[in-house]
Each structure stands twice: as structure tokens, then as C-alpha cells.
Amino acid sequence: MTATPIEALLSRRSAKLVGAPGPDAEQLDLILRAGMTAPDHGRAQPWRFTLIEGPAIVEFGEFVVRAQEAAGQPMPEQKINTMRSWLAQAPLLLALACHLNPEDKRFPEQERILAAGAAVTQMLNAAHILGFGAFWSTGLGTYLPAVQQELGYTEPEHRLLGFMSIGTPLRAMPSPMRPDPATFIRRWPQA
Ligand SMILES: Cc1cc2nc3c(=O)[nH]c(=O)nc-3n(C[C@H](O)[C@H](O)[C@H](O)COP(=O)(O)O)c2cc1C
């Protein structure tokens, strides 16, 4: 990518449908190191990631289908098909979690969740800057206790924040229109 850093940042967009190649070991290390640069109150370092690679990605998808069924929330066939074709091609899937560490009462829980979310965003940015497509999803049974248990991210100790797929975008995607920041801005004191 031959953009200036700010151009690279402003051109980030999600890409769900990705295939091989995924990041190699060095590129994955850079993506994870970008996560470590997230702002973090009290050095809580609350971000946690589980790498799911290769055939394990498809296996994990099938586990989710069974977990949804067992929870009495079966996925519609169309959704299963979409999920299967997404996962069949994705070279890398990360489970994203926050260590809530409820014994640590120094600051409110939300500060850990925000720091973990900021780490995920830094990783999305890094993947994009390295030329990969990445996508944050709270599909794949994020809110199902059986999925949280399988990954070892159960409450009250942890919270599962979703999944990130990373790979080479399968099709060129136009940059989406981004909103005018003025829409979201107020001034204080008001004029
Ligand atoms: C916490 C979180 C969870 C998300 N979960 C989903 C999801 O399950 N399915 C989905 O289609 N998009 C989901 N998204 C949205 C996509 O990751 C992506 O941000 C969206 O498609 C907009 O694309 P953009 O990032 O290029 O603006 C989620 C986003 C966030 C922040």
C-alpha cells in the first residue's frame, strides 16, 4: 500500500469474503502487535485472542451450527450456507475476547471492554494497511454460552466480543461512503 498513513487509515473498510493467502507469521505478528498499541487504563491488557486456522475454521463453523441447534436457536439454512462459504475460504479466524477480571475494581468494567475493542480496531487497521481484508462479526454464536465455553471465554471472568476473519479480499470493493463527521459533533458551550 503506497498511501500516506492518514490515507491508509481513512481508506479502511471491512472485507468479509476473503481467501488465501492469509497473513504469514510475520504479518500476523504485526497485526497482533498493532492490537497491543490500544489505549489501556491501568495496564489492564484485557484483550484476548484465539487463533483458529486452516481446517479448524470449518470445524468451528460446524460446531456453531450444532450449538445453535442445541440452544433451540437453529440457524436458517440460508444463513448456514452463507456462513459455510465464508469460512470455507477464510484462511484465518480470530476469536476476540475481553478479560473482565472482576476482582480488579480499579475502574469500571466498560473500560476493559473499550480497550479490548480498541485493540480489535487497531488490528483491523493493521490488516488493511498490510493489504488484507478483515471483518469483525458477532455471528458464529458469540452470545451462546456453549460457544463461549468451548473457547474458554465465559463470564464473569471473560466476555466474548466476536470473531475476526482475515485474508485476501476475493473481490475488489469500492470504498464506502463515510458520513460527514459534522453530523455527530456538538460544541460546548452551545452558540
Ligand atoms: C462489534 C461488531 C460486531 C459486528 N458484527 C457483525 C455481524 O455479525 N454481521 C455483520 O454483517 N456485520 C457485523 N459488524 C459490522 C462489520 O464488521 C462492518 O463494520 C460493517 O459491515 C461495515 O463495514 P465497514 O467496517 O467497512 O464500515 C460488526 C461490527 C462490530 C463493530
The ligand as an SDF file (V2000), in Angstrom:
LIG
                    3D

 31 33  0  0  0  0  0  0  0  0999 V2000
  -18.8190   -5.4410   17.4360 C   0  0  0  0  0  0  0  0  0  0  0  0
  -19.2100   -5.5730   15.9810 C   0  0  0  0  0  0  0  0  0  0  0  0
  -19.8890   -6.7090   15.5710 C   0  0  0  0  0  0  0  0  0  0  0  0
  -20.2750   -6.8730   14.2460 C   0  0  0  0  0  0  0  0  0  0  0  0
  -20.9470   -7.9970   13.8570 N   0  0  0  0  0  0  0  0  0  0  0  0
  -21.3700   -8.1260   12.5940 C   0  0  0  0  0  0  0  0  0  0  0  0
  -22.0660   -9.2860   12.1830 C   0  0  0  0  0  0  0  0  0  0  0  0
  -22.2900  -10.2130   12.9530 O   0  0  0  0  0  0  0  0  0  0  0  0
  -22.5010   -9.3450   10.9010 N   0  0  0  0  0  0  0  0  0  0  0  0
  -22.2760   -8.3260   10.0120 C   0  0  0  0  0  0  0  0  0  0  0  0
  -22.7030   -8.4300    8.8570 O   0  0  0  0  0  0  0  0  0  0  0  0
  -21.5790   -7.2310   10.3630 N   0  0  0  0  0  0  0  0  0  0  0  0
  -21.1220   -7.1050   11.6240 C   0  0  0  0  0  0  0  0  0  0  0  0
  -20.4180   -5.9880   12.0080 N   0  0  0  0  0  0  0  0  0  0  0  0
  -20.1700   -4.9400   11.0060 C   0  0  0  0  0  0  0  0  0  0  0  0
  -18.9700   -5.2330   10.1230 C   0  0  0  0  0  0  0  0  0  0  0  0
  -17.8500   -5.6880   10.8580 O   0  0  0  0  0  0  0  0  0  0  0  0
  -18.5440   -3.9350    9.3680 C   0  0  0  0  0  0  0  0  0  0  0  0
  -18.0810   -2.9890   10.2700 O   0  0  0  0  0  0  0  0  0  0  0  0
  -19.6930   -3.3840    8.5670 C   0  0  0  0  0  0  0  0  0  0  0  0
  -20.0190   -4.2920    7.5550 O   0  0  0  0  0  0  0  0  0  0  0  0
  -19.3760   -2.0240    7.9610 C   0  0  0  0  0  0  0  0  0  0  0  0
  -18.2390   -2.1050    7.1570 O   0  0  0  0  0  0  0  0  0  0  0  0
  -17.0450   -1.0820    7.3840 P   0  0  0  0  0  0  0  0  0  0  0  0
  -16.2830   -1.5710    8.5920 O   0  0  0  0  0  0  0  0  0  0  0  0
  -16.2610   -1.1200    6.1090 O   0  0  0  0  0  0  0  0  0  0  0  0
  -17.6480    0.2740    7.6110 O   0  0  0  0  0  0  0  0  0  0  0  0
  -19.9810   -5.8450   13.3100 C   0  0  0  0  0  0  0  0  0  0  0  0
  -19.2690   -4.7150   13.7240 C   0  0  0  0  0  0  0  0  0  0  0  0
  -18.9010   -4.5820   15.0440 C   0  0  0  0  0  0  0  0  0  0  0  0
  -18.1430   -3.3370   15.4680 C   0  0  0  0  0  0  0  0  0  0  0  0
  1  2  1  0
  2  3  1  0
  2 30  2  0
  3  4  2  0
  4  5  1  0
  4 28  1  0
  5  6  2  0
  6  7  1  0
  6 13  1  0
  7  8  2  0
  7  9  1  0
  9 10  1  0
 10 11  2  0
 10 12  1  0
 12 13  2  0
 13 14  1  0
 14 15  1  0
 14 28  1  0
 15 16  1  0
 16 17  1  0
 16 18  1  0
 18 19  1  0
 18 20  1  0
 20 21  1  0
 20 22  1  0
 22 23  1  0
 23 24  1  0
 24 25  2  0
 24 26  1  0
 24 27  1  0
 28 29  2  0
 29 30  1  0
 30 31  1  0
M  END
$$$$
